[in-house]
Amino acid sequence: MEHTAKVRTCLWFDKGGVKAAREYVSLVPNSRIEAVRENGQPDDPMVVEFTLAGAPMMILTAGPHYKLTPAASISILTEDQDETDRLWDALTKNGGEPGHCGWVVDRFGVSWQIVPKRLPDLLASDDPAVVSRVSDAMMQMGKIDIAALDAAAAKEPSLG
């Protein structure tokens, strides 16, 4: 048996792990299913190893003993608004739930952070006022809107 990664993030699922992994690899470029291990469960295989954009992942389908929570999430750095919109829409359809500040919980219960590259770039500004305005704007958003972040960054403080 070949082992392709020394370290993997493991997500515990009650059921449907292979279905989730297949959906995830279809959404993220440079992703693939590496191995599916039935372990006596041909209808809902116990282990699926996969890679998301080069990051090793695993889903263990082992029953209702543990629940997924937002305490662990998959963070995806997107290139632009189109990719942000595409992932957000795909993860919220069919029962997914949009959250705040770029967070979404997909229909399988996994939490994701959809983060356009522009957001950390703006938050790394040397100007504390820009950082504050961008942060304030982000806190009002569900899906991150890059144009609105740029507008917040460019806004001149009002003289009062």
N, C-alpha and C positions, 0 to 999 in steps of 0.2 A: 504494500500500500504506500503510495506517495503522499507525503505531507508537504503542502506548499507554503504554509506559513507557521512560524513558531508561535505567534500571538494572534488571536482573533477576538473580536468583540462577539459575545454570545447573547442572543435575545431568547428568552424563554417564552414559548407560545403554548397555549392550551391546545390549539389545533390549527391546521391550515398553514404551517410553516413553509412548505414547498410553494404553495400558491403565492404567498407573500414574497418569497425570495424571487420567484419568476417575475413578479410585477416590478420589484425594485430594480432588478438588472435590466428590465426593459426601459426604465425611466432614465437611467444614469449611464452616460457613455463610459467606455472602458470598464464595463462590468460583465461578469459572467458567473454562471453556476459552475462550481468545481466538482462537487461530489454530493450525491444523495445516498444516505444510508438508511435502509428500511428498518433494520433491527427488529424484524418481526412485525412491522406495522406497514404493510404494503399500501393500504388505503390512505395513510397519512404518515409518511416516513418520519422517523424520529430526528434525524440530523440532516441538515442541508448546509454545506459549506459554499460560500460564494464570495465574490469580490465586488465591491462598489467603488468605482473610480480608483481602483488600485488598493483600496482598504479591505483587508480580510475580515469577513463577517461569518457568523454561523447562527442558524436558528435551531434550537432544540425544542422539538414538539413533544412535551412530556406531561401534559395534563394541567389541571387548574390549580396546582399547588402555589404558584407565584403569579403575580400580575405585573404587567408592564406599567411603568409610571413615567412622567416627564422628568424624573430625577436622572434618567439616562435618555439621551436623544441622539439622533443622527444629524449632524450639521453638514449642510451642503453649501459650498461657496459657489455662487452662480456668476456667470460672466456678464449678464446684462438683464434688462427687464423682460425680454422675451423668454429667456430660460427660467427666470424667477416665476413668471406667470405660468409657464408650461408645467413646471414641477408643482407649484401651488395648486393649480387646477386639477392635476392628476391625483395628488394626494388627498384633496378634499372631496373628490367625487365618490359616489357610492358609499356614503356614510362617514367619510372623513370629517374632521371638525377643524375649522380655522381657529387660530388663536391670536394672540397679540405679539407684536414685535417680531414677526417672521416665523412664529411657531405654528405648527399644525400637528394634529394627531390623525394618522391615517386610519382607514377602515379596519385595520388589523390591531389597532391600539398602540402603534409605535409613534413616538414623538419625534418630530423633525424640526430643524431650524433651517429655513431657506434664507440664506444670507448673500445678497449681492456683494461682490467684491468692493463696490463703491462705498458701502457702509463702513467697514473697518478702515478704509482709506481716509474717509472723512473724520472718523473718530480718532484718528492718529494725528490730526491737525495740531500744529504748534500754537494755534490760537484757541484759548479756552472758551471764548465766546462762540466760535464755530462749533466746537465740540458740544457745548451746552445746547445750542439751537438744534443741531442734528439729533442729539440724544432726545431732546424734548419732542421733536417731530416723530422720531421712531416710536416713542412710547405711545403715540396716538394711533399708530398703524396696526393693522392686522398683517396683510401681505405688505412687504416693504416696497415702497414706491420711490425709485431712484430719482426721478425728476423732482419730487417733493423734498427729498433729502438735499439735493443740490440747491433747490430754492431756499431752503432753510439755512444752508451754509452760506449762501451769497447775500442773505438779507442783512441790510445795514441796521444796526440798533437805532431805535427811534429816540430822538432828543426830546426830553420831557421836561 
